[in-house]
Amino acid sequence: MTDAEAEALLARAHAAYLVWRETPIAERVRLFGRFADLVESNSEELARLVTLEMGKPLAQAKGENRTAAAMFRYYAEYGEELQPRPGDRLAGVQ
């Protein structure tokens, strides 16, 4: 990757962050749930890809998929409750 390509990638990532931080929590939790659904429904294919790319045992890759889906499912379910409220110590952190 060239310096210019790296800078362009960083600029795209920052632009995506600026959009994400303005995304309402209800939309974020919906997207987290959708992502968990996609990981679960494509778990076999994702595990095979991880195994080919990293040499990780297939069973371990499948376990990581379950963990990832569970983490996103957790935030889909409890994300709105976890959202900092005005006056919370971390309310200004985005």
Sequence and secondary structure as in RCSB ss.txt:
>XXXX:A:sequence
MTDAEAEALLARAHAAYLVWRETPIAERVRLFGRFADLVESNSEELARLVTLEMGKPLAQAKGENRTAAAMFRYY
AEYGEELQPRPGDRLAGVQ
>XXXX:A:secstr
  HHHHHHHHHHHHHHHHHHHTS HHHHHHHHHHHHHHHHHTHHHHHHHHHHHH   HHHHHHHHHHHHHHHHHH
HHHHHHHS  TTSTTTT  
